[in-house]
Amino acid sequence: MTDIRAIVTDIEGTTSAISFVKDVLFPYARERLPAFVETHADDADVQHWLHEAAKEAGFIEASRTEVIDRLIAWIDADRKSTALKALQGMIWKEGYESGAYTSHVYPEVPARLAEWKAAGIALYVYSSGSVPAQKLLFGYSEAGDLTPLFSGYFDTQTGPKRETASYQAIAESIGLPAAQILFLSDITEELDAAAAAGMRTTWLCREPMVCPTDARHTCVSDFNAITL
């Protein structure tokens, strides 16, 4: 992969443990979402995303309580809703800034990212979490502020992560041929979509997963096993 000029990485299961999002971030936002919406009801950004959530839910008219209830149901269902992710990100920001938690990153990730950046490879993030939430996760990581390593971020406003068009849009935004971009993820459907767009792919099969011998994508156990 010596012609790789950019790397786009997923977060959950790739740079960071899924358990951090599932067991720390999601419960934190779920518990605080009702009060957050009520106390920030006059905030223009909050109003915008509540309106978008109501549209997504198919509500013609709905009370704030009904929208909140639907958002909580979406958290429980792990729905990939752009509106929900935006509101969660606002709540998580308060948690990070208050010191309620720092984000998990796998131990080899920071050094490997720094090595790639030093080699002139541009680094990007593509996650279902909102761009602000992505910046918070890498800005308040256990390894310190990792945001200077990244050249840009993409979320579901670019498009769904299992659709080829999303990766075509990312390549166009980065300004490189897709064949010069490596996408890292733990989800094969995302890797399939990236490959269909012409990107190179590597599948992160972290414990307790075992790389299958017939994998459609290069399969590694951690970032140290990735060769460019």
Secondary structure, 3 states (H helix, E strand, C coil): CCCCCEEEECCECCCECHHHHHHHHHHHHHHHHHHHHHHCCCCHHHHHHHHHHHHHHCCCCCCHHHHHHHHHHHHHHCCCCHHHHHHHHHHHHHHHHHCCCCECCCCCHHHHHHHHHHCCCEEEEECCCCHHHHHHHHHCECCECCHHHCCEEECCCCCCCCCHHHHHHHHHHHCCCHHHEEEEECCHHHHHHHHHCCCEEEEECCCCCCCCCCCCCEEECCHHHCCC
